[in-house]
């Protein structure tokens, strides 16, 4: 992990096994499938449900500053707590939580490399006990919106080619063959991708055991698609969680400065009246 | 407690590649079926044997995958 631009944001399963009871560490599991936590989790880990605790449940949005502060405080997290995030699907929603924690300025948040999958595969200890954290005091920073892309910015980026658009969905979603991952509800009216976007599926950044590929492999993966950090990068997927995984890779493992996550993603763009859409494979040299 | 007998295998369900991940925690076998690309969970089941947990997961995954429409590109 030492070659990454910011190796301090990753910890290994072994490190977590050794440090999970350290004072000032809170471990949080964030799964796509919120039932996974109840099957068994790292002893002492709290569980966050992405669909109720890591978003506004009324309007479509991430947590407000106030909601974020409440989640941190009720989870026993103060501003100087070291937070370790992990989850299923190679840390999809752990990355989503990481992204929000960085938006609100949390200093020391890290991801467990390999996530839940690696912890299970290694036969490490599990628990079904739900911790009851002691309430903490938390003061969030104002949101750092440089980490988040909104529709108008994406529209400008598409028109002026002022930012590289990285679509991290599967090739079948990118081409428009399917409207959602196989077996999941269709949440858009049209299939395809934002004109000019490159298709680099999120999973290409991972090894079979769920860990991140090496710095050199990641650099080559994105370089081969013209993504080298020389201009701003906007990552998107369907609802913003897969793209937060890629955002993490680009910003923290490769160290590109100007990377944002368009969490409106395809469920916003693919439902917009009159929005331009490309179908099929990406145009050569786009 | 810990996950034991951890196993992953790739199968096809109606032309869709699916990964089945199964393991035992205590006396219960758990199984997760996910679509290979992108890897989202389709079903999470349990049973007293691996076979039982897997069969339930496959049945549920088949039901969900049958709803996926392919568009002409």
Interface residues (C-beta under 8 A of the other chain):
Chain A: X32 X33 X35 X36 X39 X40 X88 X89 X90 X117 X120 X121 X123 X124 X125 X126 X127 X128 X169 X170 X171 X172 X173 X175 X176 X177 X178 X179 X180 X181 X182 X183 X184 X186 X191 X201 X202 X203 X242 X279 X280
Chain B: X1 X2 X3 X4 X6 X16 X21 X23 X25 X30 X32 X34 X35 X37 X38 X39 X40 X41 X42 X44 X46 X61 X64 X65 X67 X68 X69 X70 X71 X73
